[in-house]
Amino acid sequence: MNILMQDDITHITGNIKSINDFEKIQLALEKQIKTHKKIKLFFIDSLSITSSVIGYLNKLVQGDKIDLELFVSNKSLIELLKDLKLTDVFKVKLIK
């Protein structure tokens, strides 16, 4: 998994599958929310995301009031987020 950040945009490439991946994502987004209250987050090539990442993103939106837009390149991940009723919460969009 790789993370690339620029201003209010974060690209995460590869599968997100471990607690180490979660910690990297958390550290990156903690830096970003210090200066941005709106974040565009791109999950490129990830088939799923861990429950810890989902919980953390939910905390950012619900608790910290971060305006999050989540761009996803995998239809299976979109379906997972739909099943969890999080597509509106995270403003999920499918990218090609």
C-alpha positions, 0 to 999 in steps of 0.5 A: 500500500502506498499513500500520496498526499497533496493539499486536500487530496490523498491517494491510497494505492493497493490493498488495505489489509493490515493494522499497519496499513490503518496506522499509515492512513491514520497518520497521513490523514491526521497531518492533513486535517490540521490544515484542511477540513475538506478531504478528497480520499482516493482508494485506488485498486483496493478490494476492501478496507479494514473495519478500523479504517472504516471506523476512523473515517466515520470518526472524522466525518461524524466526530471531527466534522471533516467534509470527506469525499471518498473516490473508489476504483473497485465496484466490490468496495462500493458494494461493501460501503453500500451494504454498510450504508456509508455511501452518503456519509462518505460521499462515495463516488466510483472512479474509472 
